């Protein structure tokens, strides 16, 4: 079976970005106990971060801009706050920017820290069906 090398690389990056996102969220919540998790991707970027930083070491955070990154587009949804206004839940997903070309699978996660996938590239199905990576 032929596997497109570019797709395989992009998909591996997408899985890694889901893991990195969970780490960023845990760190953010630990330093912002009054607000909990970030409910906006840009809140996880360093203060003063600019798009020009994509060319620097901070370029690894480019997936937080909402722009395509390594063939995927990443987004944050389902931010839920408790009665005290602290964000205790979130959902995060990466979908192929060019389905079938840049990648096939969607990858997603939540505050639980488990990475799930959908072989059809659907974020909604990924988050609903929660098929864990092996």
DOVOKOL-932813 format. One record per residue: residue number from 1; residue in one letter; y, z, x of N, C-alpha, C, O, CB in turn. Coordinates in Angstrom, 1 decimal, decimal comma. Glycine has a CB too. Layout:
<recs>
REC num residuo   n_py   n_pz   n_px  ca_py  ca_pz  ca_px   c_py   c_pz   c_px   o_py   o_pz   o_px  cb_py  cb_pz  cb_px
REC NUM       A      Y      Z      X      Y      Z      X      Y      Z      X      Y      Z      X      Y      Z      X
...
</recs>
This chain:
<recs>
REC num residuo   n_py   n_pz   n_px  ca_py  ca_pz  ca_px   c_py   c_pz   c_px   o_py   o_pz   o_px  cb_py  cb_pz  cb_px
REC   1       X   -1,2    0,0    0,8    0,0    0,0    0,0    1,2    0,0    0,9    1,3    0,8    1,8    0,0    1,2   -1,0
REC   2       X    2,2   -0,9    0,6    3,4   -1,0    1,4    4,4    0,0    0,9    4,7    0,1   -0,3    4,0   -2,4    1,3
REC   3       X    5,0    0,7    1,8    6,1    1,7    1,4    7,3    1,3    2,2    7,3    1,1    3,4    5,7    3,2    1,9
REC   4       X    8,4    1,1    1,4    9,7    0,7    2,0   10,2    1,8    2,9   10,4    2,9    2,4   10,7    0,3    0,9
REC   5       X   10,4    1,5    4,1   10,8    2,5    5,1   12,1    3,1    4,7   12,3    4,3    4,8   10,9    2,0    6,5
REC   6       X   13,1    2,3    4,3   14,4    2,8    3,9   14,3    3,7    2,7   14,9    4,8    2,7   15,3    1,6    3,5
REC   7       X   13,5    3,4    1,7   13,3    4,3    0,6   12,7    5,6    1,0   13,1    6,6    0,6   12,4    3,6   -0,5
REC   8       X   11,7    5,5    1,8   11,0    6,7    2,3   12,0    7,6    3,0   12,0    8,9    2,8    9,8    6,4    3,2
REC   9       X   12,8    7,1    3,9   13,8    7,9    4,6   14,8    8,5    3,6   15,2    9,7    3,7   14,6    7,0    5,6
REC  10       X   15,3    7,7    2,7   16,3    8,2    1,7   15,7    9,3    0,9   16,4   10,3    0,6   16,8    7,0    0,8
REC  11       X   14,5    9,1    0,4   13,8   10,1   -0,4   13,6   11,4    0,4   13,8   12,5   -0,2   12,5    9,6   -0,9
REC  12       X   13,3   11,3    1,7   13,1   12,5    2,5   14,5   13,2    2,6   14,5   14,4    2,6   12,6   12,2    3,9
REC  13       X   15,6   12,5    2,8   16,9   13,0    2,8   17,2   13,7    1,5   17,8   14,8    1,5   18,0   12,0    3,2
REC  14       X   16,9   13,1    0,4   17,2   13,7   -0,9   16,5   15,0   -1,1   17,0   16,0   -1,7   16,8   12,7   -2,0
REC  15       X   15,2   15,1   -0,7   14,5   16,4   -0,8   15,2   17,4    0,1   15,4   18,6   -0,3   13,0   16,2   -0,3
REC  16       X   15,6   17,0    1,3   16,3   18,0    2,2   17,6   18,4    1,7   18,0   19,6    1,9   16,5   17,3    3,6
REC  17       X   18,3   17,5    1,0   19,6   17,9    0,4   19,4   18,9   -0,7   20,3   19,8   -0,9   20,4   16,7    0,0
REC  18       X   18,4   18,8   -1,5   18,1   19,8   -2,5   17,8   21,1   -1,9   18,3   22,1   -2,4   16,8   19,3   -3,4
REC  19       X   17,1   21,2   -0,8   16,8   22,4   -0,1   18,2   23,0    0,5   18,4   24,2    0,3   15,8   22,2    1,0
REC  20       X   18,9   22,1    1,1   20,2   22,6    1,6   21,1   23,1    0,5   21,8   24,1    0,7   20,9   21,4    2,4
REC  21       X   21,1   22,4   -0,6   22,0   22,9   -1,7   21,6   24,3   -2,1   22,5   25,1   -2,4   21,8   21,9   -2,9
REC  22       X   20,3   24,6   -2,3   19,9   25,9   -2,6   20,4   26,9   -1,6   20,8   28,0   -2,0   18,4   26,0   -2,7
REC  23       X   20,3   26,6   -0,3   20,8   27,5    0,7   22,3   27,7    0,6   22,8   28,9    0,6   20,4   27,0    2,1
REC  24       X   23,0   26,6    0,4   24,5   26,7    0,2   24,8   27,6   -1,0   25,8   28,4   -1,0   25,1   25,3    0,0
REC  25       X   24,1   27,4   -2,1   24,4   28,2   -3,3   24,1   29,7   -3,1   24,9   30,6   -3,5   23,5   27,7   -4,5
REC  26       X   23,0   30,0   -2,4   22,7   31,4   -2,2   23,7   32,1   -1,3   24,2   33,2   -1,5   21,3   31,5   -1,5
REC  27       X   24,2   31,3   -0,3   25,2   31,8    0,6   26,5   32,0   -0,2   27,2   33,0    0,0   25,4   30,9    1,8
REC  28       X   26,9   31,0   -1,0   28,1   31,1   -1,8   28,1   32,3   -2,7   29,1   33,1   -2,8   28,3   29,8   -2,6
REC  29       X   27,0   32,5   -3,4   26,9   33,6   -4,4   26,9   35,0   -3,7   27,5   35,9   -4,2   25,6   33,5   -5,2
REC  30       X   26,4   35,0   -2,4   26,4   36,3   -1,7   27,8   36,6   -1,2   28,2   37,8   -1,2   25,5   36,2   -0,5
REC  31       X   28,6   35,6   -1,0   30,0   35,9   -0,5   31,0   35,9   -1,7   32,2   36,2   -1,5   30,4   34,8    0,5
REC  32       X   30,6   35,5   -2,9   31,4   35,5   -4,1   30,7   36,2   -5,2   30,5   35,6   -6,3   31,8   34,0   -4,5
REC  33       X   30,4   37,5   -5,1   29,6   38,2   -6,1   30,4   38,2   -7,4   29,8   38,4   -8,5   29,3   39,6   -5,7
REC  34       X   31,7   38,1   -7,4   32,5   38,2   -8,7   32,3   36,9   -9,5   32,6   36,9  -10,7   33,9   38,4   -8,3
REC  35       X   32,0   35,8   -8,8   31,8   34,5   -9,6   30,4   34,0   -9,5   30,1   33,2  -10,4   32,7   33,5   -9,0
REC  36       X   29,6   34,4   -8,6   28,2   34,0   -8,5   28,1   32,6   -7,9   28,8   32,3   -7,0   27,6   33,9   -9,9
REC  37       X   27,2   31,8   -8,4   27,0   30,4   -7,9   28,2   29,5   -8,1   29,0   29,8   -9,0   25,8   29,8   -8,5
REC  38       X   28,4   28,5   -7,2   29,4   27,5   -7,4   29,1   26,7   -8,6   27,9   26,2   -8,7   29,7   26,7   -6,1
REC  39       X   30,1   26,4   -9,4   29,8   25,5  -10,6   30,5   24,1  -10,3   30,5   23,3  -11,3   30,4   26,1  -11,8
REC  40       X   31,0   23,9   -9,1   31,6   22,6   -8,8   31,1   22,3   -7,3   31,2   23,2   -6,5   33,2   22,7   -8,9
REC  41       X   30,6   21,1   -7,1   30,1   20,7   -5,8   31,2   21,0   -4,7   30,8   21,4   -3,6   29,7   19,3   -5,8
REC  42       X   32,4   20,6   -5,0   33,5   20,7   -4,0   33,7   22,2   -3,5   34,2   22,4   -2,4   34,8   20,2   -4,5
REC  43       X   33,3   23,2   -4,3   33,5   24,6   -3,9   32,6   24,9   -2,8   32,9   25,9   -2,1   33,2   25,5   -5,1
REC  44       X   31,6   24,1   -2,5   30,6   24,4   -1,4   31,1   23,7   -0,1   30,5   24,0    0,9   29,3   23,9   -1,8
REC  45       X   32,1   22,9   -0,2   32,7   22,3    1,0   33,5   23,3    1,8   34,2   24,1    1,1   33,4   21,0    0,7
REC  46       X   33,6   23,2    3,1   34,5   24,1    3,8   35,9   23,9    3,4   36,3   22,8    3,1   34,3   23,9    5,3
REC  47       X   36,7   25,0    3,5   38,2   24,9    3,2   38,8   23,8    4,1   38,5   23,7    5,3   38,9   26,2    3,4
REC  48       X   39,6   23,0    3,5   40,3   21,9    4,2   39,5   20,7    4,5   39,9   19,8    5,2   40,8   22,5    5,5
REC  49       X   38,3   20,6    4,0   37,4   19,5    4,2   38,0   18,2    3,6   38,6   18,2    2,5   36,0   19,7    3,6
REC  50       X   37,9   17,1    4,4   38,4   15,8    3,9   37,3   14,8    4,1   36,4   15,0    4,9   39,7   15,4    4,8
REC  51       X   37,5   13,7    3,4   36,5   12,6    3,5   36,3   12,1    4,9   35,3   11,6    5,3   36,9   11,4    2,5
REC  52       X   37,4   12,2    5,7   37,3   11,7    7,1   36,3   12,6    7,8   35,8   12,1    8,9   38,7   11,8    7,7
REC  53       X   36,0   13,8    7,3   35,0   14,6    8,0   33,6   14,1    7,9   32,7   14,6    8,6   35,1   16,0    7,4
REC  54       X   33,4   13,0    7,1   32,1   12,4    7,0   31,7   11,9    8,4   30,5   11,7    8,7   32,1   11,3    6,0
REC  55       X   32,6   11,6    9,2   32,3   11,0   10,6   32,1   12,2   11,6   31,8   11,9   12,7   33,5   10,2   11,0
REC  56       X   32,2   13,4   11,2   32,0   14,5   12,1   30,7   15,2   11,8   29,9   14,8   11,0   33,2   15,5   12,0
REC  57       X   30,6   16,4   12,4   29,4   17,2   12,1   29,3   17,6   10,6   28,2   17,9   10,1   29,4   18,4   13,0
REC  58       X   30,4   17,7   10,0   30,5   18,0    8,5   30,0   16,9    7,7   29,8   17,1    6,4   31,9   18,4    8,1
REC  59       X   29,7   15,8    8,3   29,2   14,6    7,5   27,9   14,9    6,7   27,6   14,3    5,7   29,0   13,5    8,4
REC  60       X   27,2   15,9    7,2   25,9   16,3    6,5   26,2   16,9    5,1   25,3   17,0    4,3   25,1   17,2    7,3
REC  61       X   27,5   17,2    4,9   27,8   17,8    3,6   28,4   16,7    2,7   28,9   17,0    1,5   28,9   18,9    3,8
REC  62       X   28,4   15,4    3,1   28,9   14,3    2,3   28,2   14,2    0,9   28,8   13,6    0,0   28,7   13,0    3,0
REC  63       X   27,0   14,7    0,8   26,3   14,6   -0,5   27,0   15,5   -1,6   26,8   15,3   -2,8   24,9   15,1   -0,4
REC  64       X   27,9   16,4   -1,2   28,6   17,2   -2,1   29,9   16,6   -2,7   30,6   17,2   -3,5   29,0   18,5   -1,4
REC  65       X   30,2   15,3   -2,3   31,4   14,7   -2,8   31,2   13,9   -4,1   32,2   13,5   -4,7   31,9   13,7   -1,7
REC  66       X   29,9   13,7   -4,5   29,7   12,9   -5,7   29,6   11,5   -5,4   29,2   10,7   -6,2   30,8   13,1   -6,7
REC  67       X   29,9   11,1   -4,1   29,7    9,7   -3,7   28,3    9,5   -3,3   27,6   10,5   -2,9   30,7    9,4   -2,5
REC  68       X   27,8    8,2   -3,2   26,4    8,0   -2,8   26,3    8,5   -1,3   27,2    8,4   -0,5   26,1    6,5   -2,8
REC  69       X   25,1    9,1   -1,1   24,8    9,6    0,2   23,3    9,3    0,5   22,4    9,7   -0,3   25,0   11,2    0,3
REC  70       X   23,0    8,5    1,6   21,7    8,1    1,9   20,9    7,5    0,8   19,8    7,8    0,5   20,9    9,4    2,5
REC  71       X   21,6    6,7    0,0   21,0    6,0   -1,1   20,8    6,8   -2,4   20,2    6,3   -3,3   19,7    5,5   -0,7
REC  72       X   21,3    8,0   -2,4   21,2    8,9   -3,6   22,6    9,3   -4,0   23,6    9,4   -3,2   20,3   10,1   -3,3
REC  73       X   22,7    9,7   -5,3   23,9   10,3   -5,8   23,4   11,7   -6,3   22,5   11,8   -7,0   24,5    9,5   -7,0
REC  74       X   24,2   12,7   -5,9   23,8   14,1   -6,2   24,8   14,7   -7,2   26,0   14,4   -7,1   23,7   15,0   -5,0
REC  75       X   24,3   15,5   -8,1   25,2   16,2   -9,1   24,7   17,5   -9,5   23,5   17,8   -9,4   25,4   15,3  -10,3
REC  76       X   25,7   18,4   -9,9   25,4   19,7  -10,3   25,7   19,8  -11,8   26,7   19,2  -12,3   26,4   20,7   -9,5
REC  77       X   24,8   20,5  -12,5   24,9   20,6  -14,0   24,4   21,9  -14,4   23,8   22,7  -13,6   24,2   19,4  -14,7
REC  78       X   24,5   22,3  -15,6   23,8   23,4  -16,2   24,3   24,8  -15,6   23,5   25,7  -15,5   22,4   23,3  -16,0
REC  79       X   25,5   24,8  -15,2   26,0   26,1  -14,6   26,2   27,0  -15,8   27,0   26,7  -16,7   27,4   25,9  -13,8
REC  80       X   25,5   28,1  -15,8   25,5   29,1  -16,9   26,1   30,4  -16,3   25,6   30,9  -15,3   24,1   29,3  -17,5
REC  81       X   27,0   31,0  -17,1   27,6   32,3  -16,7   27,1   33,4  -17,6   26,8   33,2  -18,8   29,1   32,2  -16,7
REC  82       X   27,0   34,6  -17,1   26,6   35,7  -17,9   27,8   36,3  -18,6   28,9   35,7  -18,5   25,9   36,8  -17,1
REC  83       X   27,7   37,4  -19,4   28,8   37,9  -20,2   29,9   38,4  -19,3   31,1   38,6  -19,8   28,3   39,0  -21,0
REC  84       X   29,7   38,7  -18,0   30,7   39,1  -17,1   31,4   37,9  -16,4   32,3   38,1  -15,6   30,1   40,0  -16,0
REC  85       X   31,0   36,7  -16,7   31,6   35,5  -16,1   31,0   35,1  -14,8   31,5   34,2  -14,1   33,0   35,7  -15,9
REC  86       X   29,9   35,7  -14,4   29,2   35,4  -13,1   28,2   34,3  -13,4   27,3   34,4  -14,2   28,5   36,7  -12,5
REC  87       X   28,3   33,2  -12,6   27,4   32,1  -12,7   26,0   32,5  -12,1   25,9   32,8  -11,0   27,9   30,8  -12,0
REC  88       X   25,0   32,5  -13,0   23,7   33,0  -12,6   22,6   31,9  -12,6   21,5   32,1  -12,2   23,2   34,1  -13,5
REC  89       X   23,0   30,7  -13,1   22,1   29,6  -13,2   22,8   28,3  -12,9   24,0   28,2  -13,1   21,4   29,5  -14,6
REC  90       X   22,0   27,4  -12,3   22,5   26,0  -12,1   21,4   25,1  -12,0   20,2   25,5  -11,9   23,3   26,0  -10,8
REC  91       X   21,7   23,8  -12,2   20,7   22,7  -12,0   21,4   21,7  -11,1   22,6   21,4  -11,2   20,3   22,1  -13,4
REC  92       X   20,6   21,1  -10,2   21,1   20,2   -9,2   20,1   19,0   -9,1   18,9   19,3   -9,1   21,3   20,8   -7,8
REC  93       X   20,6   17,8   -9,0   19,6   16,7   -8,9   20,2   15,6   -8,1   21,4   15,4   -7,9   19,3   16,1  -10,3
REC  94       X   19,3   14,8   -7,5   19,7   13,6   -6,7   18,9   12,5   -7,3   17,6   12,5   -7,5   19,4   13,8   -5,2
REC  95       X   19,6   11,4   -7,7   18,9   10,2   -8,2   19,3    9,0   -7,3   20,3    9,0   -6,7   19,4   10,0   -9,7
REC  96       X   18,3    8,0   -7,3   18,6    6,8   -6,5   19,9    6,1   -6,9   20,1    5,9   -8,1   17,4    5,8   -6,5
REC  97       X   20,7    5,8   -6,0   22,0    5,1   -6,3   21,7    3,7   -6,8   22,3    3,1   -7,6   22,9    5,1   -5,0
REC  98       X   20,6    3,1   -6,2   20,2    1,8   -6,6   18,7    1,9   -6,9   17,8    1,7   -6,0   20,4    0,7   -5,5
REC  99       X   18,3    2,3   -8,1   16,9    2,5   -8,5   16,0    1,4   -8,0   16,3    0,2   -8,3   16,8    2,8  -10,0
REC 100       X   14,9    1,7   -7,4   14,0    0,7   -6,9   14,3    0,1   -5,6   13,5   -0,5   -4,9   13,8   -0,3   -7,9
REC 101       X   15,6    0,3   -5,2   16,0   -0,3   -3,9   16,3    0,9   -2,9   15,7    0,9   -1,8   17,3   -1,1   -4,1
REC 102       X   17,2    1,8   -3,2   17,5    2,9   -2,3   16,6    4,0   -2,4   16,5    4,9   -1,5   18,9    3,4   -2,6
REC 103       X   15,8    4,1   -3,5   14,8    5,1   -3,7   14,2    4,9   -5,1   14,7    4,2   -5,9   15,5    6,5   -3,6
REC 104       X   13,1    5,6   -5,3   12,4    5,5   -6,6   12,4    6,9   -7,3   12,6    6,9   -8,5   10,9    5,1   -6,4
REC 105       X   12,2    7,9   -6,6   12,1    9,3   -7,2   13,4    9,9   -7,4   14,4    9,7   -6,6   11,2   10,1   -6,3
REC 106       X   13,5   10,8   -8,4   14,6   11,7   -8,6   14,1   13,1   -8,1   12,9   13,4   -8,2   15,1   11,8  -10,1
REC 107       X   14,9   13,8   -7,5   14,6   15,2   -7,0   15,6   16,2   -7,6   16,8   15,9   -7,7   14,5   15,3   -5,4
REC 108       X   15,1   17,3   -7,9   16,0   18,3   -8,6   15,5   19,7   -8,2   14,4   20,0   -7,7   16,0   18,1  -10,1
REC 109       X   16,4   20,7   -8,5   16,1   22,1   -8,3   17,0   22,9   -9,2   17,8   22,4   -9,9   16,4   22,4   -6,8
REC 110       X   16,9   24,2   -9,0   17,7   25,2   -9,8   17,8   26,4   -8,9   17,4   26,5   -7,8   17,1   25,5  -11,2
REC 111       X   18,4   27,4   -9,5   18,5   28,7   -8,8   17,2   29,3   -8,4   17,1   30,2   -7,6   19,3   29,7   -9,7
REC 112       X   16,1   28,8   -9,0   14,8   29,3   -8,6   14,4   28,9   -7,2   13,5   29,5   -6,6   13,7   28,8   -9,6
REC 113       X   15,0   27,8   -6,7   14,7   27,4   -5,3   13,5   26,4   -5,2   13,2   26,1   -4,1   14,5   28,5   -4,5
REC 114       X   12,9   26,0   -6,3   11,8   25,1   -6,3   12,3   23,7   -6,4   13,2   23,4   -7,1   10,8   25,4   -7,4
REC 115       X   11,7   22,8   -5,6   12,1   21,4   -5,6   11,1   20,6   -6,5    9,9   20,7   -6,3   12,1   20,7   -4,2
REC 116       X   11,6   19,9   -7,5   10,8   19,1   -8,4   11,1   17,7   -8,2   12,1   17,3   -7,6   11,0   19,6   -9,9
REC 117       X   10,3   16,8   -8,8   10,5   15,4   -8,7   10,2   14,7  -10,0    9,4   15,2  -10,9    9,7   14,8   -7,6
REC 118       X   10,7   13,5  -10,2   10,3   12,6  -11,3   10,1   11,2  -10,6   11,0   10,7  -10,0   11,4   12,5  -12,4
REC 119       X    8,9   10,7  -10,8    8,6    9,4  -10,1    9,3    8,2  -10,7    9,4    7,1  -10,1    7,1    9,1  -10,3
REC 120       X    9,9    8,4  -11,9   10,7    7,3  -12,6   12,2    7,4  -12,2   12,9    6,5  -12,7   10,5    7,4  -14,0
REC 121       X   12,6    8,3  -11,4   14,0    8,4  -11,0   15,0    9,0  -12,0   16,2    8,9  -11,8   14,5    7,0  -10,7
REC 122       X   14,4    9,7  -13,0   15,3   10,3  -14,0   15,6   11,8  -13,7   14,7   12,6  -13,6   14,6   10,2  -15,4
REC 123       X   16,8   12,1  -13,6   17,2   13,5  -13,4   16,9   14,4  -14,6   16,4   15,5  -14,5   18,7   13,6  -13,1
REC 124       X   17,1   13,8  -15,8   16,7   14,6  -17,0   15,3   14,9  -17,1   14,9   16,0  -17,4   17,2   13,8  -18,3
REC 125       X   14,4   13,9  -16,8   13,0   14,2  -16,8   12,6   15,1  -15,7   11,7   16,0  -15,8   12,2   12,8  -16,6
REC 126       X   13,2   15,0  -14,5   12,9   15,9  -13,4   13,2   17,3  -13,8   12,4   18,2  -13,5   13,8   15,5  -12,2
REC 127       X   14,3   17,6  -14,4   14,7   18,9  -14,8   13,9   19,4  -15,9   13,7   20,6  -16,1   16,2   19,0  -15,1
REC 128       X   13,5   18,5  -16,8   12,7   19,0  -18,0   11,2   19,2  -17,7   10,6   20,2  -18,1   12,8   17,9  -19,1
REC 129       X   10,6   18,3  -16,9    9,2   18,3  -16,6    8,8   19,2  -15,5    7,7   19,8  -15,4    8,7   17,0  -16,4
REC 130       X    9,7   19,4  -14,5    9,6   20,3  -13,4    8,2   20,1  -12,7    7,4   21,1  -12,5    9,7   21,8  -13,9
REC 131       X    8,0   18,9  -12,2    6,8   18,6  -11,4    7,1   19,1  -10,0    7,9   18,4   -9,3    6,3   17,1  -11,5
REC 132       X    6,5   20,1   -9,5    6,8   20,6   -8,1    6,3   19,6   -7,0    5,2   19,0   -7,2    6,2   22,0   -7,9
REC 133       X    7,0   19,5   -5,9    6,5   18,8   -4,8    5,3   19,5   -4,2    5,2   20,7   -4,3    7,6   18,6   -3,7
REC 134       X    4,3   18,8   -3,7    3,1   19,4   -3,2    3,4   20,1   -1,8    2,5   20,6   -1,2    2,0   18,4   -3,0
</recs>
